[in-house]
Amino acid sequence: MRKKRKSENLPEPGVTRVAFVMLAKTLGGAERRYVRLARALAEDGVYVSLFANLETLELLRHNRISLGEIKVNMVRAKAWQNSGTSLANVGRRVSAVLGWLVLAAALRQGRLTHVHLVANHGFFVFMMTLLSFRLPPMSFSIFGMETSKSGKRGWAEITAISVACLGANKVDCLMPGYQDFAKRYTFARRRDRIRLAPGSFSNYADTQIAKKRDIEVVFLARFAEGKGLSLLPGVKARLAELGVTLHAVGAGPLRHQIGGPNVYETVNSYEILGRSKIFLSIQEFENYPSQSLLEAMASECSIIATDVGWTRLLLDESVAELVNPRVEDIVKSVIFLLNNPALASQRGKAGRQRVIEDHTIERYVSYFKKEILS
């Protein structure tokens, strides 16, 4: 077989060929957002490919997320496993790193102009940026961070972000706090590569606003740390005592913490949200820019949110009840909104107007093409 010359791996002049790389263990709001972004770029005339493992493709299929015109390249690479020091876990980690080397070789052969890693600044991004000198221009996103009450960052995280920003061509930060963090631990000459996204977006065309809202209160999120599960059982129980039904919708490792009726999964969040009067976004550290929250606003739900982090980048008192993260405060706001349906409806409509005007995919595509791909 004839060996390819180096020039045969280069993209055609003037043609933008972008690869999104996704090795997801779960399919959260961020992953769904970047698939939609990739699809919109493809519809806008950009050649887009998705390098994903079987687990990711199965998650996309299970959640009925269409890839549209995106070309799919299935890879055998795995996501990184943090927990455990057994021989089996060590073996999985070695296998993951070997898979990343194969992935890097495939990206190098792809005649690409840009590679975007749909991943935070963890070990995967750290390793891929070490290989960046062998790859097309590369970027990654900071769309989530492990948050502690102390706010302190460990040396491993600081090292990872420093090396990642050194090797990446651009860094896509979802909120100002993430951008500040990246700039703080990045060499001065690289800080101009760190970009701030203009908000977020969702697919508002899929909204299904019902004529009659038969769900009084809904909590729709991944059942995981930081999502408000320390508050939810108490809120659910207290509302039940008052004759108010709360639906807890989602899946995740902490599912066992939520007892009682009306706890279930869905693959159509808009159908549930369109039937709901009140949506709870009660995360412990940060509600911005939750995909479920955006979808709830687009569905004209009346919002109750914990007043934490950068939540006020999206919400204020004209569209939401902003409360302290306490069971009684949340319950009090639920009863207030149920007793004032006209105000709840007014806020729901104002919330929808805000997201469909300010948090659109068109705005994000324009930002991504100008600030990340250029």
Number of C-alpha atoms within 10 A of each C-alpha: 3 4 5 9 8 8 9 11 14 15 17 13 7 7 13 17 19 25 26 23 21 24 24 21 14 13 16 14 16 20 19 16 18 19 21 20 20 24 22 21 22 20 14 11 11 18 20 23 23 23 23 21 21 16 20 21 20 11 15 19 12 11 14 11 14 12 19 13 17 21 15 16 15 15 19 17 22 24 21 18 13 10 8 9 9 9 9 10 14 15 11 16 17 13 15 19 19 15 17 21 15 15 20 18 14 15 21 17 17 19 20 23 22 22 27 25 22 23 22 20 26 17 20 21 24 23 17 22 24 16 15 21 12 13 21 23 19 24 27 25 23 22 18 16 11 10 13 10 7 6 8 8 12 8 8 11 16 17 15 21 24 20 19 29 26 20 22 24 23 25 27 24 24 21 21 14 13 20 19 14 15 23 20 14 17 20 13 9 8 16 19 10 19 24 23 19 20 17 19 22 24 24 17 20 9 14 19 17 18 14 8 10 15 12 18 16 26 24 25 25 26 23 20 15 14 17 20 21 22 18 17 22 17 16 20 24 17 16 21 12 10 10 9 17 18 24 20 25 19 18 17 13 10 12 17 9 12 17 12 10 11 13 16 12 15 13 12 13 19 22 16 23 30 24 22 26 26 27 28 26 26 28 25 20 20 21 25 22 22 21 20 23 26 23 23 32 29 29 28 28 33 30 27 25 25 23 22 18 14 16 20 15 13 21 22 14 11 12 26 22 22 22 18 13 19 15 19 16 14 24 18 12 19 25 13 14 19 17 11 11 13 11 16 23 18 15 22 25 18 19 26 21 16 18 21 18 9 14 20 18 21 14 16 18 16 13 17 18 12 10 17 21 19 12
